[in-house]
Amino acid sequence: MNQFSSKEEKVHYVFSRIAERYDLMNSVLSFRQHKVWRTYTMKRMNVRPGQSAIDVCTGTGDWAIALANAVGPNGRVVGVDFCEPMLEKGRAKVEQKGLSQNLELLYGNAMALNFPDNTFDYATIGFALRNVPDVLHVLREMTRVVKPGGMVVSLELSKPEWPPFRSLYYFYFDKILPRIGNAAAKDNISYSWLPESLKGFPGRLQLEEIFRQAGLERVESKPLTGGIAAMHIGYKPAR
């Protein structure tokens, strides 16, 4: 019997459970590629000093921290997440790096961002879009809070497009990764969620179309590391 009444409840359980080990396990399970992907995406975004950004489902705040470094002391970054244990880890990192002046990590829900329309230059979401209850709704919320001409960016696990590599990757993702992760998390749920969350998630080109449905234009995507992850970018129409 499923002990969770909703996807949202299960996601909250999983990330509360793994918060202490989240950063380490990300590096181990992605072979440190998640940092390479984020660095590439940040270069593509070309964030400038004095700009503003919101990082949705910020987790322990790594992307928000990268954004805060990019916008500098005169810019503003907000990270939002609904899992307090993850936010606590993130806030400790923010303090340690001396970024409290321009970076704030707040409790909030991606389905209802508590910010006015047209607030930020950028809205990002990293490795979390597959976990939300409604992908299109969250992208519409992110679109709403960016300024006209602003950028909505997703960095997410994806599905390799070359069949031989896809088969090898799915074997690792289904059989090996959950065993490593669940052993570290000390339960049988937390990292079993990873393959479960990806199976029903749209492929790269399908997600491009959802970006367009959210009201974004000039949508583009790029497969990363053989397609095991993908970057998506869309722009809010300028008025």
C-alpha positions as CSV (number, residue, x, y, z in Angstrom):
1,M,0.0,0.0,0.0
2,N,1.2,3.5,-0.8
3,Q,1.9,5.3,2.5
4,F,1.8,8.7,0.8
5,S,-1.5,10.4,-0.1
6,S,0.1,12.6,-2.9
7,K,3.2,13.0,-5.0
8,E,3.9,16.2,-3.1
9,E,3.9,14.4,0.3
10,K,6.2,11.7,-1.0
11,V,8.7,14.3,-2.4
12,H,8.7,16.1,0.9
13,Y,9.4,12.9,2.8
14,V,12.2,11.9,0.4
15,F,14.0,15.3,0.5
16,S,13.6,15.7,4.3
17,R,15.1,12.3,4.7
18,I,18.2,12.8,2.5
19,A,18.9,16.5,3.3
20,E,22.0,15.7,5.3
21,R,23.6,13.6,2.5
22,Y,22.1,15.4,-0.5
23,D,25.1,17.3,-1.7
24,L,27.5,14.4,-1.3
25,M,25.1,11.9,-3.0
26,N,24.5,14.3,-5.9
27,S,28.3,14.3,-6.6
28,V,28.7,10.5,-6.2
29,L,25.6,9.5,-8.2
30,S,26.2,11.9,-11.1
31,F,30.0,11.4,-11.1
32,R,30.2,15.2,-10.3
33,Q,28.6,16.0,-13.7
34,H,25.8,18.1,-12.1
35,K,28.4,20.8,-11.4
36,V,29.6,20.8,-14.9
37,W,26.0,21.1,-16.2
38,R,25.3,24.0,-13.9
39,T,28.5,25.8,-14.9
40,Y,27.7,25.4,-18.6
41,T,24.1,26.6,-18.1
42,M,25.3,29.7,-16.1
43,K,27.6,30.6,-19.0
44,R,24.7,30.3,-21.4
45,M,22.5,32.5,-19.2
46,N,25.1,35.3,-19.0
47,V,23.9,36.7,-15.7
48,R,25.2,40.2,-15.0
49,P,26.0,42.1,-11.8
50,G,23.0,43.9,-10.4
51,Q,20.4,41.6,-11.9
52,S,17.8,39.5,-10.0
53,A,16.9,35.8,-9.9
54,I,14.6,33.3,-8.2
55,D,15.7,29.7,-7.9
56,V,12.6,27.5,-7.5
57,C,12.9,24.2,-5.5
58,T,16.3,25.5,-4.5
59,G,17.1,22.5,-2.2
60,T,20.4,23.2,-0.4
61,G,20.9,26.3,-2.5
62,D,23.8,25.5,-4.8
63,W,22.3,27.1,-7.9
64,A,21.1,30.1,-5.8
65,I,24.6,30.5,-4.5
66,A,26.0,30.5,-8.0
67,L,23.4,33.1,-9.1
68,A,24.2,35.3,-6.0
69,N,27.9,35.2,-6.9
70,A,27.0,36.2,-10.5
71,V,24.7,39.1,-9.6
72,G,27.1,40.5,-7.0
73,P,26.3,42.6,-3.9
74,N,24.0,45.0,-5.8
75,G,21.9,42.1,-7.2
76,R,19.2,40.0,-5.5
77,V,18.6,36.3,-5.5
78,V,15.8,34.4,-3.7
79,G,15.7,30.6,-3.3
80,V,12.4,28.9,-2.6
81,D,11.7,25.4,-1.3
82,F,9.0,23.6,0.7
83,C,11.5,21.3,2.5
84,E,12.8,23.0,5.7
85,P,15.6,20.5,6.3
86,M,17.0,21.2,2.8
87,L,16.7,25.0,3.4
88,E,18.5,24.7,6.8
89,K,21.5,23.1,5.0
90,G,21.4,25.8,2.3
91,R,21.2,28.7,4.8
92,A,24.3,27.4,6.6
93,K,26.1,27.5,3.2
94,V,24.9,31.0,2.5
95,E,26.2,32.2,5.9
96,Q,29.5,30.4,5.4
97,K,30.0,32.0,2.0
98,G,29.1,35.5,3.2
99,L,26.2,35.9,0.8
100,S,23.4,36.8,3.2
101,Q,23.3,40.4,1.8
102,N,22.0,39.4,-1.6
103,L,20.7,35.9,-1.2
104,E,17.7,34.7,0.9
105,L,16.4,31.1,1.1
106,L,12.7,31.1,1.9
107,Y,10.0,28.5,2.6
108,G,7.6,28.4,-0.3
109,N,5.8,26.3,-2.9
110,A,6.6,26.1,-6.6
111,M,3.0,25.8,-7.4
112,A,2.2,29.3,-5.9
113,L,5.2,31.6,-5.9
114,N,4.7,34.3,-3.4
115,F,6.0,37.2,-5.5
116,P,4.4,39.8,-7.8
117,D,4.3,39.5,-11.5
118,N,7.4,40.7,-13.4
119,T,9.8,40.7,-10.4
120,F,13.0,38.8,-11.5
121,D,15.3,38.8,-14.5
122,Y,15.7,35.0,-14.3
123,A,13.8,32.1,-12.9
124,T,15.7,28.8,-12.5
125,I,14.8,25.2,-11.4
126,G,17.5,22.6,-11.1
127,F,16.7,18.8,-10.9
128,A,13.3,19.4,-9.4
129,L,10.9,19.9,-12.3
130,R,10.2,16.2,-12.5
131,N,9.2,16.2,-8.8
132,V,6.5,18.9,-9.0
133,P,2.8,18.0,-9.1
134,D,2.2,19.9,-12.4
135,V,5.1,20.8,-14.7
136,L,3.1,23.2,-16.8
137,H,1.7,25.0,-13.8
138,V,5.1,25.5,-12.3
139,L,6.5,26.8,-15.5
140,R,3.6,29.3,-15.8
141,E,4.4,30.5,-12.3
142,M,8.0,30.9,-13.1
143,T,7.0,32.8,-16.3
144,R,4.7,35.0,-14.3
145,V,7.3,36.2,-11.9
146,V,10.0,37.0,-14.5
147,K,10.1,40.4,-16.1
148,P,9.1,40.8,-19.8
149,G,12.1,39.6,-21.8
150,G,13.3,37.6,-18.8
151,M,14.6,34.0,-18.9
152,V,13.1,30.8,-17.5
153,V,15.7,28.0,-17.2
154,S,15.5,24.3,-16.3
155,L,18.3,22.0,-15.7
156,E,17.0,18.5,-15.3
157,L,17.7,14.8,-15.7
158,S,16.5,13.5,-19.1
159,K,16.4,10.5,-21.3
160,P,19.4,9.5,-23.5
161,E,18.4,9.5,-27.2
162,W,21.0,7.1,-28.6
163,P,19.4,3.6,-28.0
164,P,22.6,1.7,-26.9
165,F,23.6,4.3,-24.4
166,R,20.0,4.7,-23.2
167,S,19.8,1.0,-22.4
168,L,23.1,1.1,-20.4
169,Y,22.0,4.3,-18.6
170,Y,18.6,2.9,-17.7
171,F,20.3,-0.2,-16.2
172,Y,22.4,2.0,-14.0
173,F,19.5,4.3,-13.1
174,D,17.1,1.5,-12.3
175,K,19.3,-1.2,-10.7
176,I,22.5,0.4,-9.4
177,L,21.8,4.0,-8.4
178,P,18.9,3.3,-6.0
179,R,20.9,0.6,-4.1
180,I,23.8,3.1,-3.6
181,G,21.5,5.9,-2.6
182,N,19.1,3.9,-0.4
183,A,22.1,2.4,1.5
184,A,23.3,6.0,2.2
185,A,19.8,7.2,3.1
186,K,19.2,4.1,5.2
187,D,15.8,3.4,3.8
188,N,14.2,1.8,0.7
189,I,12.3,4.8,-0.6
190,S,14.5,7.8,-1.0
191,Y,16.6,7.0,-4.0
192,S,14.1,4.5,-5.5
193,W,12.2,7.7,-6.1
194,L,14.8,8.8,-8.7
195,P,14.0,6.3,-11.5
196,E,10.3,6.5,-10.6
197,S,10.3,10.3,-11.0
198,L,12.0,10.2,-14.4
199,K,9.9,7.4,-16.0
200,G,6.8,9.6,-16.5
201,F,8.7,12.8,-17.1
202,P,8.6,14.4,-20.6
203,G,11.6,13.9,-22.9
204,R,13.7,16.8,-24.0
205,L,11.6,17.8,-27.1
206,Q,8.3,17.3,-25.2
207,L,9.5,19.6,-22.4
208,E,10.4,22.2,-25.1
209,E,6.7,22.2,-26.1
210,I,5.6,22.5,-22.5
211,F,7.8,25.6,-22.2
212,R,6.0,27.1,-25.1
213,Q,2.6,26.2,-23.6
214,A,3.7,28.1,-20.5
215,G,3.9,31.3,-22.6
216,L,7.6,31.3,-23.3
217,E,9.2,32.0,-26.7
218,R,12.6,31.4,-28.4
219,V,12.6,28.1,-26.5
220,E,15.7,26.0,-26.9
221,S,17.2,22.9,-25.3
222,K,20.5,21.1,-25.2
223,P,21.2,17.5,-24.2
224,L,24.1,17.1,-21.8
225,T,26.5,14.1,-21.3
226,G,24.8,12.0,-23.9
227,G,21.4,13.2,-22.9
228,I,21.3,12.0,-19.3
229,A,20.5,15.6,-18.5
230,A,19.1,18.6,-20.5
231,M,19.1,22.3,-20.3
232,H,15.9,24.2,-21.4
233,I,15.7,28.0,-21.8
234,G,12.7,30.1,-22.7
235,Y,12.1,33.9,-22.8
236,K,9.0,35.7,-21.5
237,P,7.7,37.9,-24.4
238,A,8.8,41.5,-24.1
239,R,6.1,44.1,-24.0
